[in-house]
Each structure stands twice: as structure tokens, then as C-alpha cells.
């Protein structure tokens, strides 16, 4: 049997090939498996990422950092007859540099390749776990960065500024699940953002799942979005609450929710550290933070040498990204204090 021709379940058009030890055309024999695995990982990553698309994003093709420019306000003045207009009222500017963090990976070893590849359920489950691991790290970095932005002053301090910084709304000690306190915070946040001239487009809120369901169960149905319908059925399905005060609501377990002190991790080249002991939610507009992406998410699979030596495949999902604060005026942190 060692020298007989075999047909892999994953081959293209049932292409026959010799066993691996005799020079199998590996890429042909198992061509569909890697494509399936990669696609499932990307799908899991996209579905698990809550923060993606809600902040500023830039792809970094070369280099290790990117600069973002801030422009302050300008003033208008009356013109004196006969006085030349020289364009001397340039707005004040400042810059922020966001670094690229080290390569982020999630990996798994799939044993007994021939048997494993035939079981799509197992490989699908592995792909989901890798995608979710990358998405979880992605969201955690972004949510911590937005919370830190809400605590910062604006980098532009020159006249006619200073420009407004971030804001913290205190719900009161022990009120992190108090629905009425949360609703009041939404309207207060909308007022604060309007007063800072933050655009209405792209406003989001991120709450913990328990906070979201508290809003549905504890507050009168007049806050339910009419597009979904203020009916008992929608309340029971948990899909009745879409936005409050024009702020779209998302839920995530990746908030630093009452997380205490979060320390730096080796490989992080941006600052994601802070005391999140009273943190209980975010309300923000997309200008508050920026994300650089250089790689990913991508999938890599070990070659035939590893398979022969270890009788399995090493599968790695990877990405390279970095997050930093931009316009703190667009960030609001909710605190249970």
C-alpha cells in the first residue's frame, strides 16, 4: 500500500497523488482545507469584533508608526478698510503618533492530519477559537484606549482654545446596572458631545450584556426603538433596544468592566494601562481613537516537514495592530462612582 495511489477527501477533482513520504503534491491534495479554514477564521473574527469600524482606522504599509494631525479652531474678525488680508489666522495644530504593537498570534496544533481534515466540525471549531482570540485582543485594546481618551485633556491648548478634552459621567456607586441611571447618562452624554461640537454621525455606546438587558427589563418601553417595535415579543427576544439619544448601543464582554488596575504586557508599544476599578461603559464618536493595522488577520499553516516530524499541522492566526487616543473630546467614560 505504501506505493499505491491515494485520493484525498480534500483534493481538487479527486486528484490522485502518492503518499507524503514519496513526494505528495501537498498543496493539491489538501487544497480545499486551508481555504475553508482561513475563511472560517476571518468570518469568526469579523463577527466577534465589536469595535472594528467604530473608530478611525489606517493601514500601515511600511514604517513602524503613523502620525495623526489635530487642527484647532479658528476665529473670525471684522475687516478694516484698506488693510490687507494676509492669512495670518492659521489654526493651532498638534500631532499624535501611534506605534505598531508586536505581532499578535493565536495558534493550535491539529494532530493526525488525514483524520482531522476529514472532520470539518473540528477544524471549524478551531478556526472560530483562533478568530475569537484575535478579536478579543483587538477589542480590549480599543476599549481601554477609548476609556483613557475620556480622561485626557486635548493636545491643542493654544488660542483660541484650549480645545475640550474627554469627559467622565459618574452613575453613582453601585449604579452600574441601574437602568434609569444608564438612560440618564445617555442623554447627558449626547448633550456633552453636542456642546463640544462632536459630529452626530458615528456615535456608539458599549455596555456589558447585563447592563443592556437591565435597560430592556427595568425601563419603560418608551425607550425601545420603534424600528424594532415596542412590543413584548421584541423585549423577550432582547432585540428591542437599538439606540438612545441617537447613540447606537453595542454589547461586549471585552470592556475593562470594573477590571481594577490593568498592567502593561510585553509586546505592547502603546499605553493601554490604567485603573479601571470603576469603569462601567463607553459612549464615544469615531474620532476619539485611531487604529493602525499592518497585518491581518492572516492564517499560516506549517509545511510537510512539521507534519512528518510531529504527525500534525501547526496552524497560526496572526495580526499586527496598534491603537492610540486621538480626539479626547469625542470620548466619554461611564463610571460607577
C-alpha positions as CSV (number, residue, x, y, z in Angstrom):
1,X,0.0,0.0,0.0
2,X,2.9,2.3,0.6
3,X,3.4,2.9,-3.1
4,X,-0.2,2.9,-4.2
5,X,-2.0,5.9,-5.4
6,X,-4.4,7.6,-3.0
7,X,-7.2,10.2,-3.3
8,X,-7.6,12.7,-0.5
9,X,-11.1,13.8,0.6
10,X,-9.8,17.4,0.2
11,X,-8.2,17.0,-3.2
12,X,-9.4,19.1,-6.2
13,X,-11.4,17.0,-8.7
14,X,-10.3,13.8,-6.9
15,X,-6.7,14.3,-8.0
16,X,-4.6,11.2,-7.2
17,X,-1.3,11.6,-5.5
18,X,1.4,9.5,-3.9
19,X,1.8,9.4,-0.1
20,X,3.5,12.4,1.5
21,X,6.7,10.5,2.2
22,X,7.1,9.8,-1.5
23,X,6.7,13.4,-2.6
24,X,2.9,14.1,-2.4
25,X,1.7,17.2,-4.1
26,X,0.6,18.5,-0.8
27,X,-1.0,21.8,-2.0
28,X,-3.1,19.9,-4.5
29,X,-4.0,17.1,-2.2
30,X,-5.3,19.3,0.6
31,X,-6.1,22.4,-1.3
32,X,-9.6,23.0,-0.1
33,X,-9.0,22.5,3.6
34,X,-6.7,25.6,4.1
35,X,-9.1,27.8,2.2
36,X,-12.1,26.6,4.2
37,X,-10.2,27.1,7.5
38,X,-9.0,30.6,6.5
39,X,-12.4,31.7,5.5
40,X,-14.0,30.4,8.7
41,X,-11.4,32.2,10.8
42,X,-12.0,35.5,9.0
43,X,-15.7,35.1,9.5
44,X,-15.4,34.4,13.2
45,X,-13.0,37.3,13.6
46,X,-15.3,39.8,11.9
47,X,-18.4,38.6,13.7
48,X,-16.7,38.7,17.1
49,X,-15.1,42.2,16.7
50,X,-17.4,44.8,18.1
51,X,-15.1,47.8,17.9
52,X,-14.0,47.4,14.3
53,X,-15.2,50.3,12.1
54,X,-16.3,52.4,15.1
55,X,-13.0,54.4,15.4
56,X,-10.6,55.9,12.9
57,X,-8.6,53.2,11.1
58,X,-5.5,53.3,8.9
59,X,-3.5,50.6,7.1
60,X,0.2,50.8,7.6
61,X,2.1,49.5,4.6
62,X,5.6,50.5,5.8
63,X,7.2,52.0,8.8
64,X,6.5,51.3,12.5
65,X,4.2,54.3,13.4
66,X,1.9,56.8,12.0
67,X,1.2,60.5,12.8
68,X,-2.2,62.0,13.2
69,X,-2.6,65.8,13.0
70,X,-5.0,67.8,15.1
71,X,-6.4,71.1,14.0
72,X,-7.8,73.6,16.4
73,X,-10.5,76.2,16.0
74,X,-10.1,79.5,14.0
75,X,-11.6,82.9,14.8
76,X,-13.3,85.4,12.6
77,X,-12.7,89.2,12.8
78,X,-14.0,92.2,11.0
79,X,-12.0,93.7,8.2
80,X,-10.7,97.3,8.3
81,X,-11.0,99.1,5.0
82,X,-7.6,99.4,3.3
83,X,-6.0,96.7,5.5
84,X,-4.5,93.7,3.5
85,X,-5.8,90.2,4.4
86,X,-2.6,88.2,5.0
87,X,-4.0,84.9,6.0
88,X,-2.3,85.1,9.4
89,X,-5.1,83.3,11.3
90,X,-3.9,79.8,10.8
91,X,-5.4,77.4,13.3
92,X,-3.2,75.8,16.0
93,X,-2.1,72.3,15.3
94,X,-0.8,69.3,17.3
95,X,0.2,65.8,16.4
96,X,-0.2,62.3,17.9
97,X,2.0,59.3,17.0
98,X,0.6,55.8,17.2
99,X,3.0,52.9,17.4
100,X,2.6,49.4,15.9
101,X,2.5,46.7,18.6
102,X,4.4,43.5,18.2
103,X,2.9,40.6,16.2
104,X,-0.1,39.1,17.9
105,X,-0.7,35.4,17.3
106,X,-3.2,32.6,18.3
107,X,-2.2,29.1,17.4
108,X,-3.4,25.5,17.6
109,X,-1.8,22.1,16.7
110,X,-4.0,19.7,14.8
111,X,-2.9,16.1,15.3
112,X,-3.3,13.2,12.8
113,X,-3.8,15.3,9.7
114,X,-5.6,12.9,7.4
115,X,-8.2,12.0,10.0
116,X,-8.6,15.6,11.3
117,X,-9.0,17.2,7.9
118,X,-12.0,14.9,7.1
119,X,-13.9,16.3,10.2
120,X,-15.0,19.8,9.2
121,X,-16.7,20.4,12.6
122,X,-13.4,20.1,14.5
123,X,-11.5,22.3,12.1
124,X,-14.3,24.8,12.1
125,X,-14.3,25.0,15.8
126,X,-10.5,25.6,15.9
127,X,-10.9,28.4,13.3
128,X,-13.5,30.1,15.4
129,X,-11.4,29.9,18.5
130,X,-8.4,31.5,16.8
131,X,-10.6,34.2,15.2
132,X,-12.3,35.0,18.6
133,X,-8.9,35.1,20.4
134,X,-7.6,37.8,17.9
135,X,-10.9,39.7,18.0
136,X,-10.9,39.7,21.8
137,X,-7.5,41.2,22.0
138,X,-8.4,43.8,19.3
139,X,-11.5,44.9,21.2
140,X,-9.8,45.0,24.6
141,X,-7.1,47.4,23.3
142,X,-9.6,49.7,21.6
143,X,-12.0,49.9,24.6
144,X,-9.2,50.6,27.1
145,X,-7.8,53.3,24.7
146,X,-11.2,55.0,24.5
147,X,-11.6,55.0,28.2
148,X,-8.1,56.5,28.6
149,X,-9.0,59.2,26.0
150,X,-12.0,60.2,28.1
151,X,-9.6,61.0,30.9
152,X,-7.3,63.1,28.8
153,X,-7.0,66.8,28.0
154,X,-6.9,67.9,24.4
155,X,-3.4,68.2,22.9
156,X,-4.3,71.6,21.5
157,X,-4.0,74.3,24.2
158,X,-3.2,77.4,22.1
159,X,-5.6,80.2,21.5
160,X,-8.4,80.4,20.6
161,X,-8.5,77.1,22.6
162,X,-7.9,75.2,24.6
163,X,-9.9,72.5,22.8
164,X,-12.2,70.5,25.1
165,X,-10.9,67.2,26.5
166,X,-12.6,64.0,27.4
167,X,-15.5,63.5,29.9
168,X,-16.4,61.1,32.6
169,X,-20.0,60.6,33.7
170,X,-20.5,59.2,37.1
171,X,-23.5,57.0,37.6
172,X,-23.1,56.8,41.3
173,X,-21.6,54.0,43.4
174,X,-23.3,50.7,42.8
175,X,-25.4,52.0,39.9
176,X,-23.6,50.2,37.1
177,X,-26.7,48.1,36.5
178,X,-29.3,50.8,37.3
179,X,-31.2,51.2,34.1
180,X,-32.5,54.7,34.8
181,X,-29.0,55.9,35.7
182,X,-27.8,54.5,32.4
183,X,-30.6,56.2,30.4
184,X,-29.9,59.5,32.1
185,X,-26.2,59.0,31.3
186,X,-27.0,58.6,27.6
187,X,-28.9,61.9,27.4
188,X,-26.2,63.6,29.4
189,X,-23.5,62.2,27.0
190,X,-25.5,63.4,24.0
191,X,-25.6,66.9,25.5
192,X,-21.9,66.9,26.3
193,X,-21.0,65.8,22.8
194,X,-23.3,68.4,21.2
195,X,-21.7,71.1,23.4
196,X,-18.3,70.1,22.2
197,X,-19.4,70.2,18.5
198,X,-18.7,66.5,18.1
199,X,-20.4,65.2,14.9
200,X,-23.6,63.2,15.5
201,X,-22.6,60.6,12.9
202,X,-20.7,57.7,14.2
203,X,-21.7,57.8,17.9
204,X,-21.6,54.5,19.7
205,X,-22.0,53.1,23.2
206,X,-20.6,49.9,24.5
207,X,-22.2,48.3,27.6
208,X,-21.8,44.9,29.3
209,X,-24.6,42.4,28.4
210,X,-26.1,42.6,31.9
211,X,-26.4,46.4,31.6
212,X,-28.1,46.1,28.2
213,X,-30.7,43.6,29.5
214,X,-31.2,45.8,32.5
215,X,-32.2,48.6,30.2
216,X,-34.8,46.4,28.5
217,X,-36.2,44.9,31.6
218,X,-36.2,47.8,34.0
219,X,-37.1,50.9,32.0
220,X,-40.4,51.8,30.5
221,X,-40.9,50.7,26.9
222,X,-40.8,54.2,25.6
223,X,-37.1,54.0,25.1
224,X,-37.4,51.0,22.8
225,X,-36.5,51.7,19.2
226,X,-39.7,51.9,17.1
227,X,-37.9,50.3,14.1
228,X,-37.9,47.1,16.1
229,X,-41.2,47.7,17.7
230,X,-42.0,48.4,21.4
231,X,-43.7,45.0,21.9
232,X,-43.4,42.3,24.4
233,X,-42.1,39.9,21.8
234,X,-39.1,42.2,21.0
235,X,-38.4,42.7,24.7
236,X,-38.4,39.0,25.2
237,X,-36.0,38.5,22.2
238,X,-33.6,41.1,23.6
239,X,-33.6,43.0,20.3
240,X,-35.9,45.8,21.2
241,X,-33.3,48.4,22.2
242,X,-31.2,49.8,19.4
243,X,-30.2,53.3,20.4
244,X,-30.8,56.1,22.9
245,X,-30.4,59.8,22.2
246,X,-29.1,58.9,18.7
247,X,-26.3,56.8,20.2
248,X,-26.1,53.2,18.8
249,X,-25.8,50.5,21.5
250,X,-23.4,47.6,21.3
251,X,-22.6,45.0,24.0
252,X,-19.3,43.3,24.8
253,X,-17.5,41.3,27.4
254,X,-14.2,42.9,26.4
255,X,-14.8,46.2,28.3
256,X,-12.4,46.7,31.2
257,X,-15.6,46.5,33.3
258,X,-14.7,47.1,37.0
259,X,-11.4,45.5,36.0
260,X,-9.1,47.2,38.5
261,X,-5.6,48.0,37.5
262,X,-4.6,46.8,34.1
263,X,-0.8,46.5,33.7
264,X,1.3,46.6,30.6
265,X,2.0,43.4,28.6
266,X,5.3,42.7,26.8
267,X,4.9,43.4,23.1
268,X,2.6,46.5,23.6
269,X,4.2,49.6,22.3
270,X,1.3,51.9,23.1
271,X,-0.1,52.6,26.5
272,X,-3.2,50.6,27.4
273,X,-2.7,50.6,31.2
274,X,-4.8,52.3,33.8
275,X,-7.1,51.9,36.8
276,X,-10.4,50.7,35.6
277,X,-11.9,49.8,39.1
278,X,-15.0,51.9,38.5
279,X,-15.2,51.6,34.7
280,X,-18.7,50.5,33.5
281,X,-19.2,51.6,29.9
282,X,-18.3,53.8,27.0
283,X,-20.0,56.4,24.9
284,X,-17.9,57.8,22.0
285,X,-17.7,59.1,18.5
286,X,-15.3,57.5,16.0
287,X,-12.8,60.4,16.1
288,X,-11.8,59.6,19.7
289,X,-9.2,56.9,18.8
290,X,-7.2,55.5,15.9
291,X,-6.2,52.0,14.9
292,X,-3.2,51.1,12.8
293,X,-3.2,47.7,11.0
294,X,-0.2,46.3,9.3
295,X,-1.0,42.6,9.1
296,X,-4.1,40.5,9.3
297,X,-5.9,38.8,10.3
298,X,-3.9,36.1,8.4
299,X,-3.5,32.3,8.6
300,X,-0.3,30.4,8.4
301,X,0.0,26.5,8.3
302,X,3.2,24.6,8.8
303,X,4.6,22.6,5.9
304,X,5.3,18.9,5.2
305,X,8.5,18.7,7.4
306,X,6.5,19.6,10.5
307,X,3.7,17.1,9.6
308,X,6.2,14.3,9.2
309,X,8.0,15.1,12.4
310,X,5.0,15.7,14.6
311,X,2.2,14.0,12.7
312,X,0.1,17.1,12.6
313,X,-0.3,20.7,11.5
314,X,0.6,23.8,13.4
315,X,-2.0,26.5,12.5
316,X,-1.4,30.1,13.4
317,X,-3.6,33.1,13.1
318,X,-1.8,36.4,13.3
319,X,-2.2,40.2,13.1
320,X,-0.3,43.3,13.8
321,X,-2.0,46.4,15.0
322,X,-1.7,49.4,17.4
323,X,-4.3,51.7,19.0
324,X,-3.9,55.2,20.4
325,X,-6.1,58.1,21.5
326,X,-6.9,60.9,19.1
327,X,-9.6,63.5,19.9
328,X,-10.5,63.1,23.6
329,X,-13.5,65.4,23.2
330,X,-15.2,62.5,21.4
331,X,-14.8,60.1,24.3
332,X,-17.0,59.6,27.4
333,X,-16.4,57.0,30.1
334,X,-19.1,55.8,32.4
335,X,-18.0,55.2,36.0
336,X,-19.8,53.6,38.9
337,X,-18.7,56.3,41.3
